[in-house]
Amino acid sequence: MAHPESDPGSAGSDLERLMLKAREAQAANPIEDEPVKTPNLLVLGVVAIVLVLTSLAIHFFWPVS
């Protein structure tokens, strides 16, 4: 049973109306981008060195049975 105010093509127009309202709301109050924080290369370098040294220590000092 169809609603009296709806017609067969109303689904598309409802979607278009909602999208238009969303665009208007976003234009009125835009969302600002957060500043991008660059990764700390010193921390990443220290982690990489620790992992390499751990790998080398396991390779050379692990007892072979």
C-alpha positions in Angstrom: 0.0 0.0 0.0 1.6 3.3 -1.1 1.6 6.4 1.0 -0.6 9.2 -0.4 2.2 11.7 -0.6 4.6 9.4 -2.4 4.8 8.7 -6.1 6.9 6.0 -7.9 9.8 8.3 -8.5 9.9 9.8 -5.0 12.8 7.6 -3.7 15.2 9.3 -6.0 13.9 12.8 -5.3 14.0 12.1 -1.5 17.6 11.0 -1.8 18.5 14.1 -3.9 16.7 16.3 -1.4 18.7 14.8 1.5 22.0 15.0 -0.3 21.3 18.7 -1.1 20.5 19.4 2.5 23.7 17.7 3.6 25.7 19.7 1.1 24.2 22.9 2.3 24.9 22.0 6.0 28.5 21.2 5.2 28.9 24.4 3.2 27.5 26.4 6.2 29.7 24.7 8.8 32.6 23.0 7.1 34.8 20.4 8.9 38.3 21.6 9.2 41.1 19.1 8.6 43.3 18.2 11.6 47.0 19.1 11.2 49.0 16.1 10.2 51.7 15.2 12.7 54.9 13.9 11.1 56.3 10.7 12.5 59.3 11.0 14.8 62.2 9.5 12.8 64.5 9.3 15.8 62.0 6.9 17.6 61.5 4.8 14.5 65.3 4.6 14.0 65.9 3.5 17.6 63.2 0.8 17.3 64.7 -0.4 14.0 68.2 -0.6 15.5 66.9 -2.5 18.6 65.1 -5.0 16.3 68.2 -5.6 14.2 70.5 -6.0 17.2 68.0 -8.5 18.7 67.9 -10.4 15.5 71.7 -10.6 15.3 72.0 -11.6 18.9 69.5 -14.4 18.4 71.3 -15.5 15.2 74.8 -15.6 16.7 74.1 -16.5 20.4 71.2 -19.0 20.2 72.5 -22.4 21.1 72.2 -24.9 18.3 71.2 -28.4 19.4 
